[in-house]
C-alpha cells in the first residue's frame, strides 16, 4: 500500500521565525546545562585541587598572604566549603567525591608548606620585596577573574566591599601596633582552652579569603608563641606535641564550622558575600608591603625589579585563566 500518490509529497513543516528562535534558544540552554553538569561531575584525574593546595601551602608560609585567597584564585573556594559541609551531611551520596577532593587539596597544601619553605625562605631573605610584589600581582590581577567567575550575575555590593576593606584595615592597624596582648605560655587548662581557641581562629582565617592567619595571630600577640612550638618539633618534647595537637584540633573545628557557615551564606547571599571577600582580598594585597621585615630602599634598579615581579604575578594568573578556559571548553 502506497502512503502517497504519485504527485503527492509529504508536506514540510514551515516554522515561523519566532518558533525557530525559541527552538534555537532551547537547544542552546540544553547545551549550557549539559556543560554545567559536566563541570560538576568529579574528574578522577583532576589535578587542579592538588596544585591549588600547593599554592595555599606556599601562601601560608608568607606572613600577610591569605591561603583562602589562593582558593578563590584557583576557583576552588566554593567547592572546598561545599565539600567540607558535605562530609558532615546526613544521607549525602557524594561523600566519597568530597573526601577525594579534600585529600588532593590538603596533600597539595602539605607539599606546598614543606617543599617550598626553603625556597621561599631564601627569596624572602634575599629578595623579600620582589617576592611580596609578585604575590601582590598574583592577587590583584586575579580580581577581574574572581568577579567574572564568582558573582555569576549577582550585583556587586559596594557597602559590603567597603566593610571588607575596613576589617582588614583595623586588623593591620593593631598588627602594626604590636598586637593586642603579650604572649603567655603555661601548662594550665585555661592555656589549653586558649590554644584551641587560637587554633579555631587560625582555621577560620585559613578558609576566609583575604584574611591571613599569621596576621590575625600577630594581632592577638600569639604568633611568636605558636611559631616557637613549630620550631621545637624536632626537640621531641612531648609537651610541645600536646600543645600543637590541641592547636590543630581547634584549627580543624574552625575550618569545619566556617566552611558550613560560608557554604550557606554564599548560596543565599552570593553578591554580598563575594563583595565582602573582594574587599578583604584587595585591601590585604595593598597592605602587604607594610609587613616587610627589611627596610625598602628605593632606587631605579629596585623599582624596575618590583614592577617586573608584580607583572610576572599577573602573567601567571593570565596563563592559569587561559588554561582553565581551554580545559572547560
MARBAVEX-520013 format. One record per residue: residue in three letters; x, y, z of N, C-alpha, C in turn. Coordinates in steps of 0.02 Angstrom, whole numbers, plus 32768, in hexadecimal, padded with zeros to 4 digits. Layout:
alaXYZXYZXYZ ...
END
This chain:
unk802A7FC48000800080008000802B803F8000 unk801F806C7FD0804680A97FCB802B80DD7FFB unk805A80FC801B80468131804B803581718027 unk8056817D7FEE804981BB7FC9803A81AB7F7F unk801381D67F64800581CF7F1C804281E77EF5 unk804281DA7EB5807B81EB7E8A808F82347E8F unk805F82607E8C806D82A87E8C807382C57ED3 unk805E829C7F03805982B77F47809B82AC7F6D unk80B382E17F8E80F082DE7FB680E082F37FFE unk810682D7802F80F882EB807481038336807D unk80D48354809F80D8839D80AA810D83AD80DE unk813783DD80CC816B83F380FB814C8423812D unk8164841B816A814C8449819E817484898199 unk815084BF818D81708501818A8168852481CE unk81A0852881F1819E8549823381A48594822B unk818085B7825481858600825381C786158272 unk81DC86538266821B866C8280821C866982CC unk81E3867782EA81DE8678833381E986328350 unk81CA85FF832F81D185BA8346821985A1833C unk823785B58303827D85A382F582AC85BE832B unk829F85FE833E82C8861E837282C085FC83B5 unk828185E983C4827285C58403829785828405 unk8295855F83CC82B6851D83C68302852583CE unk831D855983AF8365856583B3837B857583FB unk8353859E841D836285B08462835E85748491 unk832C854984828323850D84AB835F84DE84A3 unk837684D6846583B084AB845883EF84C7847A unk83F6850A8477842F852C8496842E852284E2 unk83F2852884FE83E8851F854683FA84D8855C unk83E684A7853483F584618543844084538540 unk84618472850E84AA846A850884CF84888544 unk84B884C3855984D784E4859384CC84BB85D3 unk848F849F85D8847E8476861284AB84388615 unk84B5841985DB84DF83DE85D6852883EE85E7 unk853E842A85D18582844085DF858D844A862A unk855B8469864B855E84748693855F843286B9 unk8537840286A1853583BF86C18578839C86BA unk859983A4868085DA83868674860F83A386A3 unk860883E586B08636840786DE862F83EC8725 unk85F183DD873885E383C7877C85F8837F8788 unk85FB83578752860D831187598655830B8773 unk866182DF87A386A582D787BD86D482BA8789 unk870F82D98782874082C08753877482988779 unk877D825A876587AA822D878A87F282478789 unk880782628751884D8278874B885382C5874B unk882382E7876A88258330876F885A834487A2 unk888F8365878A88C6837987B788C183C287CD unk888C83E487B78884842B87CA888184348817 unk885A840B883C885984128885889E840788A5 unk88C583DA8888890883CC88A289368409889A unk89378426885D8961846088508947849E8876 unk890584A2887D88E884D888A588FE84D288EE unk89008494890689178487894B8960849B8954 unk898A848E892289D184A2892489D684EE892B unk89AD8512890389AC855B890689988574894B unk896785538969894F856489AD8987855989E0 unk89AA852089D989E185118A068A1885468A02 unk8A29855989C48A5D858D89BA8A4785CF89D9 unk8A0685E189CE89EC862089E889EE86228A34 unk89E285E98A5489E185E78A9D8A2685F18ABC unk8A5B85E78A948A9F85F28AAE8AAD863C8AB6 unk8A9086658A898A9F86AD8A888A6F86D38AB5 unk8A8886F68AE78A5C871E8B138A3687538AEC unk89F587558AF789CB87888AD689A8876E8A98 unk89C187368A7B89A1871A8A3F896D86E68A55 unk893286EB8A3988FA86C08A4E88F786808A23 unk88F386478A4588E986088A2288A586058A01 unk887286228A21882F86248A06882B864889C3 unk8855867C89BC885786A1897C886D86748943 unk889D8647895188B58618891E887D85E98909 unk885285D58939881985AB892887EB85CF88F7 unk87E08610890287B4863888D687D3863E8891 unk8815864E888F883886588850883586188825 unk883C85DE8845883A859F882087F385858815 unk87C085AC882A877B859988208765855D8849 unk8785855488848777851A88AE8752852B88EE unk8747856B88FA872D8581893B86E88564894B unk86B9856D891D86748554892886738508892C unk869984E88901869E849E890086BA84858943 unk86EA84AA895E87098497899E86D7849A89D7 unk86B484D389DD868384DB8A13864A84A88A0C unk8634849C89CF85FE846B89C38615842489D3 unk8654841489C2866D83D089CF867483C28A19 unk868E83F38A3F869483EA8A88864F83E38AA8 unk8620840D8A9185DC840A8AAA85BB83C78A98 unk85CB83AE8A5B85AF83708A4285C483338A6B unk860283348A84861C82FC8AAC85F382F08AEC unk85D583268B0685B083218B45856483258B3A unk8550831C8AFB8508831F8AEA84EB82D88AEA unk84B582D08B0D8494828E8B108474827C8ACD unk847E823E8AB8845E82268A7B847D823E8A3B unk84B8825D8A3F84DA82768A0284F5823B89D9 unk84EC823F89988504820A896B8547821B894A unk85618257895A859F826D893A85D88274896C unk85D3825189A48607825789D8864B823F89C0 unk864B820A8998868A81EE897E86AD82218951 unk86878240892486A3827388F686BE82AE891E unk869882C3895186AD82FC897B86ED82EB89A0 unk86F282AD89B9872D829889DE876B829789B1 unk8763827D8973879B827A894387B282C08932 unk878282EE892787928334891787BA83548950 unk87A2834B898E87C4836889C88809834989D4 unk880E830889C6884F82E689CC88828305899D unk886D8311895E889A8331892D88B083768945 unk8880839D895E888E83E1897588C083E189AF unk88B283B989E388DD83B98A1E892083988A13 unk8923836789E58963834A89D2898E837E89AE unk896E83A38981899183DA895D89A98410898E unk897F842289BF8991845589F089CD843F8A1A unk89CE83FF8A2D8A0683E48A548A4783E78A2C unk8A4383D589EB8A7D83D889BF8A94842089B5 unk8A62844D89AF8A71849589A78A9684B189E2 unk8A80849F8A1E8AA084B88A5B8AE6849C8A64 unk8AEC84598A5E8B2C84378A6A8B5D84428A2F unk8B43843789F28B6F843989B78B88847E89A5 unk8B5F84B289B28B7384F5899D8B8B852189D6 unk8B8C85068A128BA0852D8A4D8BE885488A44 unk8C16851C8A2D8C5C85318A258C64856289EC unk8C3F855589B58C448582897A8C2C85C8898D unk8BF285CA89AE8BD7860B89C28C00862B89FA unk8C1C86008A248C4986198A598C84863E8A39 unk8C9E86228A028CD6864189DD8CC0868389BC unk8C87868189988C7086BD89748C5C86F589A4 unk8C3D86E289DD8C2987158A0E8C6587338A32 unk8C9C870E8A338CD987278A538CFF87578A25 unk8D04874589E48D2D876C89B68D06879A8987 unk8CC9878689758CA087B2894A8C5987B58968 unk8C5487CA89A68C1487CB89CA8BE087F689A7 unk8BF3883489968BC4886389778BAA88498934 unk8BD7882C890C8BC4881288CA8B9387D788D2 unk8B9F87AD89048B72877489118B2D878C8926 unk8B2A87BF89518AEB87DB89688AC687FC892E unk8AEA882089038ACA884288CA8AB1880E8896 unk8AD487D588928ABC879F88668A798786887E unk8A72877D88BF8A32876888DB89FC879D88D2 unk8A1087DC88D889E0881488CC89C488118885 unk89F18806885589DC8800880F89AE87C48805 unk89C1878C88248999874F88218952875B883A unk894C87808871890A878B889088E287C0886B unk890187FA885D88DB8832883F88C6882487F7 unk88F0880387D088DE87F2878B88A787BD8788 unk889C879A87BF8868876687C08823878387CF unk881F87C387E587DF87E187FA87AB87DF87C2 unk87BB87F58783878987F1874D877087AA8741 unk879D87798747878B8732873D875B871B8774 unk8769873087B2873E871F87EB86F8873D87E1 unk86F6877B87CB86B5879C87BF868E8776878A unk86B18763875486908740871C867786FA8732 unk86A186D687578690869187688664868987A5 unk866986B787D5864786AD8815860586D4881D unk85FF870F87FF85C1873588078586871387E4 unk859386F787A9856086D08784851D86F4877C unk85218731876384E48757875684CA877F8791 unk84E5877487CD84CF8799880884ED87E08806 unk84CC880E882984E38854882A851D885C885C unk854E88848847858688958874856C88C588A9 unk857B88B688EA856288DF8921859B8909893D unk8599894A893185CE8978894585D5897D8991 unk859C897989B5859E897E89FF85C689458A1D unk85B789078A0885DA88CD8A22862488CD8A0C unk863288E789D1867688EE89B9869E891C89E7 unk8680895589FA86A189858A2786A989698A6E unk867889418A84867D89208AC686B988F18AC6 unk86C388CC8A8F86FC889F8A89873E88C48A8E unk874288FD8A6B877F89268A6D878B893F8AB5 unk875689558AD6875B89708B1A8773893B8B4C unk875888FE8B47876C88C88B7587B788B98B6F unk87D088B38B32881788A68B27884188E18B3F unk8829891E8B34884B895A8B4A8853895B8B96 unk881F89498BBA882089478C04885189128C1C unk884F88D78BFD887E88A18C0F88C688B78C05 unk88D388D78BCD891888EE8BBE892E89258BED unk88FF89508C01890E89878C318928896A8C73 unk890489398C8E8919891A8CCC895888F08CC3 unk896088D38C87899C88AC8C7889DA88D88C7A unk89D689138C5B8A0F89428C598A1E895E8C9E unk89EB895F8CC989F589788D0E8A1089428D3C unk8A1C89068D228A3A88D18D498A0A88A18D68 unk89CB88A18D52899A88708D6B8974888A8DA7 unk894488618DBD891888758DF48930885D8E38 unk895A88298E398971880F8E7989B587EF8E72 unk89D587E28EA98A1687C18EA98A0D87768EAB unk8A3D87518E8F8A3987088E8E8A4486ED8ED4 unk8A1E86BA8EE58A2886988F258A28864D8F17 unk8A5086298F3D8A5785E18F318A5C85BC8F74 unk8A2685998F858A28856E8FC089FD85318FB3 unk8A0185008FDE89E084C08FD3899C84B98FF4 unk897B84F19004893A84ED9026890384DB8FF6 unk88CA84C69012888F84B38FE9887684EF8FC2 unk8878852A8FE3886185688FC1888D85758F84 unk88CE856A8F8B88FC85748F5388EC85468F19 unk88DB85078F2888C984D78EF4888884EB8ED1 unk885885078EF78819851F8EDA8827855B8EAC unk885385888EC3886685C28E9A888985AA8E5A unk88B385768E6288D8855B8E2988A9853D8DF5 unk887685188E0C884584FC8DDD881C85338DBC unk880E85688DE387EA85A38DC8881385C68D92 unk885585CC8D9E888285EA8D6D888485C08D2D unk8883857D8D388882854F8CFE884385598CD5 unk880A85618CF787CA856D8CD487CC85AE8CAC unk87E985E38CCB87EF86248CA8881C861C8C6B unk885385F78C73888285EB8C3B886085C38C04 unk883685928C17881285698BE787DF85928BBF unk87BC85BE8BE1878B85EA8BC087AE86188B8F unk87E586378BA6880A86668B7B882D86428B41 unk883C86028B4A885A85DA8B14882985D18ADA unk87E985C98AEB87B585BF8AB8879F86018A9A unk879986348AC4877C86748AAD87AE86998A81 unk879C86A68A4187CA86C98A1487DB870F8A2B unk881A87228A23882F87668A338848876E8A7A unk883687408AA6884B87458AEC888487148AF8 unk88BD872E8B0C88F787058B1988F786EC8B61 unk88FE86AA8B6888FF868C8BAB893986A68BD5 unk897486AD8BB589AE86C68BDA89A3870E8BF1 unk898187378BC78974877C8BDB894487808C16 unk891187558C1788E087548C4E8904873F8C8F unk8930870D8C8B895686F88CC68986872E8CDE unk89A287548CAE89CD878D8CC189A587C28CE6 unk896987D08CCD893D88018CED892C87EC8D35 unk892087AB8D3E890F87908D80894C87878DAD unk898887948D9189C5878E8DB889DB87478DC5 unk89C487178D9C89D386D08DA889FB86AF8D70 unk8A0E86D68D3D8A3086BA8D038A73869B8D16 unk8A9C86BF8D3D8ADE86A78D518AD986688D7B unk8AA586648DA68A9B86298DD08A8E85EB8DA5 unk8A6185F18D748A5085B98D498A8B85A68D1D unk8AAD85D98D028AE885CD8CD78B1F85A98CFF unk8B2485BB8D3F8B54859C8D6B8B4785528D74 unk8B0685408D7A8AF384F98D808B0884D28D42 unk8AFB84F08D078B0B84CF8CC78B5784C68CC1 unk8B7D84F98CD48BC684F58CD08BE384BE8CFD unk8BBF84AE8D348BD9847D8D658BC084358D57 unk8BA3842A8D1D8B8883E78D0C8BBF83B38D0E unk8BFB83C58CF68C3383958CF48C5183868D39 unk8C3D83AD8D6C8C5883A28DB08C3B83638DD1 unk8C0583478DB38BE3830B8DCC8BC883148E13 unk8BB683538E238B9883638E648B4D83528E61 unk8B3683248E8D8AF0830E8E8C8ABF83478E98 unk8AD383788EC28AA883B28ED18A9B83DC8E93 unk8ACF83E38E6A8AC884098E2B8A9783E68DFC unk8A9B83A38DF88A6E837D8DCD8A2683838DE6 unk8A1C83818E2889D983878E4589BB83CB8E33 unk89E484008E3B89CC84448E2B89BB844C8DE1 unk89E5842F8DB689D784338D6E8999840C8D5A unk898D83D28D7B895183AA8D6E891383D08D83 unk891583F08DBE88DD84198DD788CE84518DA6 unk890384738D8E88FD84A98D5D88DF848F8D1C unk88F784548D0688DF84368CC7889684228CCC unk888084088D06883983F58D10880D84338D09 unk882384698D2987FE84A98D2387FB84C18CDB unk883484BA8CB7883784D08C70880784A88C44 unk880584668C4F87D7843B8C28878E844E8C36 unk877E84598C768739846F8C87872984B28C68 unk875984DF8C68875085218C498742851C8BFE unk876784F08BDC875E84E58B94871984C88B86 unk870484968BAE86C384758BA3868A84A78BAF unk868C84CA8BE7865684F98BF8865185318BC5 unk868B85508BB4868A85888B84867485718B3F unk868785348B2B8674851A8AEA862885108AE5 unk860B84F48B1985C284E98B19859C852B8B16 unk85B5855D8B3D8594859F8B3D859B85C08AF9 unk85DA85C08ADE85E785E18A9E85C085C18A65 unk85BA857E8A678595855A8A33854C85728A30 unk852E857B8A6B84E885928A6D84E285DC8A5A unk851286048A73850F864C8A668518865B8A1B unk8548863889FB8554864389B385178630898A unk84F685F8899B84BB85E2897584818613897C unk847C863489B78443866289C3845386AA89B0 unk849186C089BF84A3870689B484E5870B898C unk84E586EE8951852286EB8929853F8730891B unk8517875E8903852F87A188F0855187C58929 unk853187C58964854C87E7899F858B87C489B8 unk8589878189B985C3875B89D38600876489A6 unk85F787608964862E87688935864A87AF8939 unk861E87E18942863388278948865D88308987 unk8648881189BE866E881489FD86B387F489F5 unk86B487B989D486F3879589C8872287BE899C unk870787DF8969872F8809893E874F88438965 unk8728885F89958743889389C1877E887989E9 unk8776883C8A0587AC881B8A2A87EA881389FE unk87DF87F789C3881687E48996883D8821897F unk881A88548966883C8890894B886288B58981 unk884288C089BB886488E589F1889F88BE8A0E unk8898887C8A1488CF88548A2F890B885489FF unk88FD885689BD89348859898C8957889D898F unk893188D28995894E891689958978892589D3 unk896889048A0C898F89118A4989C988E18A52 unk89D388B28A248A0B88828A298A4F88A48A33 unk8A5F88DB8A0E8AA088FB8A188AAB89168A5F unk8A7589228A848A7D893B8AC98A9A89068AF7 unk8A9688C68AE38AAF888F8B0C8AF6887A8AFB unk8B1888A28AD18B5D88928AC08B8A88978AFD unk8BB388648B078BE088648B428C1E888F8B35 unk8C36888F8AF78C7088B98AE68C5888FC8ACA unk8C7B89308AD98C6889748AC38C7089788A77 unk8C3D89938A568C3D89998A0D8C5F89D989F8 unk8C9A89D289D98CBF8A0C89BF8CB48A0E8974 unk8C928A42895D8C808A4789168CB88A6588EC unk8CC78A4388B68CF68A5B88838CD88A49883F unk8CF58A6288098CDA8A5387C68CDA8A0787BA unk8D1189E787CD8D18899E87C48CE4897987ED unk8CD98990882C8CAA897088598C6389778840 unk8C5189B4882A8C0D89C288118BFE899587D4 unk8C2F899087A68C278965876A8C1C891C877F unk8C42890687B18C3C88C187CA8BF788B487E8 unk8BDD88E4880D8B9B88DE882C8B6388DC87F7 unk8B6B890787C48B388909878E8B3888C78768 unk8B7488AE87588B7A886E87338B5B8835875C unk8B698833879E8B4D880087CA8B01880387CB unk8AE7884087D18A9E884C87D38A7D88338792 unk8A9C884587598A81883287178A8487E6870E unk8ABB87C787258AC2877E871E8A8C87598745 unk8A788775877E8A3F875987A389FF875C877A unk89F58794875889BB879C872C89BD876E86F0 unk89F9876586D38A018738869989EF86F086AC unk8A0586DA86E789F4869786FE89A9868D8704 unk898786C0871F893E86BC8727891C86B986E2 unk893586E186B3891A86E2866F8921869D864E unk895C867E86568968863C8639893C86078659 unk8934860B869B890985DB86BF88C085E286A8 unk88AB8621869D8866862D8686885B86128640 unk888E861C8613888A860285CF888585B685CF unk88AD859785FA88AE854E8600886B85348619 unk884F8558864A880D8545866787D7854A8631 unk87D7857F860A87A6858885D487AB855185A0 unk87EB8540858E87F7850C855C87DC84C98573 unk87E884B885B487D1847985D08786847585D5 unk876684AE85E7871D84AE85EE86FB84AB85AA unk871B84C7857686FF84C585328705847F8515 
END
